[in-house]
């Protein structure tokens, strides 16, 4: 069931309205990609709080005006393949538009950044939240660094 600003998990009730809105959006997207509700909700809350703390003022204002929780299809999932991504480590790899952050088994990046250090920072946040690993690759595809995070 898709969550909305009027119908959301009780664990989100104490979030301020904008952070709740972002958490709902993240949680809906995660469920669409194959995460179980009980695992998606706490991750979405953590990521929404981090977004709120780190977002630029104009980004917050834009989201306040235009952001809305993800519309979900009647069938639920958006993608044909929805493997559980929580156990998979994150990786930072070279991408045609900069540096990509993606789960190790994913076919596409979850985010792409212009600068490698920005991608590494985001990948670390995700890996820490999931309690998995992070592999950072060089431009030539060789491993630069590998880190492990435990819950």
Secondary structure, DSSP 8 states (H G I E B T S, - for coil): ----SSS--GGGTTS-HHHHHHHHHHHHHHHHTT--HHHHHHHHHHHHHHHHHHS-HHHHHHHHHH------BTTB-SSS-----TTS-EEEEEETTEEEEEETT-SS-SEEESSHHHHHHHHHHHHHHHT-EEEEE-TTS-EEEEEE---
